[in-house]
């Protein structure tokens, strides 16, 4: 991809450690070119514990917005002057914009996941949702589900105390251990895995048996490499539709770019960008070759 840069070009980036594997530069630069925006998006390695130094540097060189991956999503919080309602709900951010020297944080992970559901003609309102895992992605998705009108959200995690902490003060949420997952599968409409089961380069945990899952339920995995994950294979074995995490990645990037550029894209533009980025990534959301 050929990218032009001059003194008036707005600078955006993603920070993390490691960061070389990130698809964010591909996604954002593809969108910026399609939208004819004079901006450039880079990947910047920022070691754990040095986000404060990065903030000083970002203000100095005029970076207008940046995404964060682990381990920075919570470390950035003390440096923020303002947070969007989505970020406040999650107490975590993945997108920051800088205006007049002040930092505002936003969380687009849950919003991106909800948009990805629409590619399967699904949505959260009125649904019983079960989420495997209790980390940052699980929290973002859970809060979006609750705020979007999900009837019930179960958090199933190996360490019960982490699931309980996530559900605290949330009357529509309930924690359980993974050992008792089968107790809630018969009423689950949307089953979401935020666990690294089968993720490329990561040792495997065991895929839960989904024999008890409600007929017609949708299974969604938050990982996208490989495109057909072990969790998706188990879902299909039991006759359920399944999708990977590429849609979440794509749509969270679209909503982050809106935030950076102070834009609000139409439904048609979001859908167009979604198809464009899916083609750029070369990953089918259903894991098809």
Secondary structure, DSSP 4 states (H G I P E B T S, - for coil): ------TTPEEEEEEESS-TT--HHHHHHHHHHHTT--EEEEEEE--TT-HHHHHHHHHHHTEEEEEE-TTSTTTTGGG-SEE-HHHHHHT--SEEEEETTEEEEE--HHHHHHHHHGGGT--STT-EEEEE--SHHHHHHHHHHHHTT-SEEEEEESSHHHHHHHHTT-TTEEEEEGGGTHHHHTT-SEEEE-S-TT-TTSPPPPPPP-TTSPTT-EEEES--SSSS-HHHHHHHHTT-EEE-THHHHHHHHHHHHHHHHT----HHHHHHHHHHHHHHHT--TT---
